[in-house]
Amino acid sequence: MANFVFLAPGFEEVEALGTVDVLRRSGMEITTVSILEVAEVVGAHGITVVADTILDMVDFSTADWMILPGGMPGATNLAACEPLTQALQTQNARGGNIAAICASPAVVLAPLGILKGRKATAYPGFEAGLKQGGATPVDARVVVDGNVVTGNGPASVFAFALQIAAEDRGADAAQTVSKGLLYS
């Protein structure tokens, strides 16, 4: 199975790259995916990242994890990408793993109905978007509800990524990475 981190113009660099780094340290194979027709994507703070592949080249049927960094307008750009939103809905319908941090839980997942009836967190100020999507907002760094992991923002990237690692690789693997990072 494949694990994807999606990059849209205006993505939050810390959330995207921190998550990729931690998950690769845990032994997960992570592919960064540009939603553009080119691999180069400029983040919210002007950092250009060259993604591993572009959206048109991704076989979503192989997805184990679909991971969305936040940032603005990154989250809005992810939400406007119809092939991605359709793939997220399919992933959720089949019980596949989805993770989103910062604005993305409220801006991308909630409008798709993915958070309906679930507890979730997002960047402070985005609680209304969670509620509109039928979610119960939780004031926490990371929330796990079923097949969905949500995180609240850049300072929570280690907690977010380590939770994904724990869900995928087990608590011991996540703890090993956490200790190696001097996080715990």
C-alpha angles and dihedrals in degrees: 000000000000131000119210134195110193122217123200128173107281096026118159103257097204092053095047100042096036090053093047091048096049094045093049089050087055090056098257117139105233126189119196112217127200113212087208128083088253131057096233114091125178115219130218092272098046098265113141116216125190107220122217091240144348128256095252089062096053123105101208092191088075094054118126094165128021108191127191123195116205131224129125129294085007094077091047090050091050090050091051093054103097098191089053096046091049090050091050091053091049091047091052094045090056093046094251120158120268128180129184134172139195112354095353098082090057100032101039112018102035097055089050091057092243092125097044109134092003135111113242143163132216141167111306110270094036096084092105090059090052091050093048087056091052097257128136107233115228123195098227139113092242134011127190118197115168111304094349128089118189130186131194106224154310097310089055096056094109093048090046096048094042089053090053089048090050092050092049106031102021135259094280093056091048091048091051091053091045092054092046089054090048086238095126 
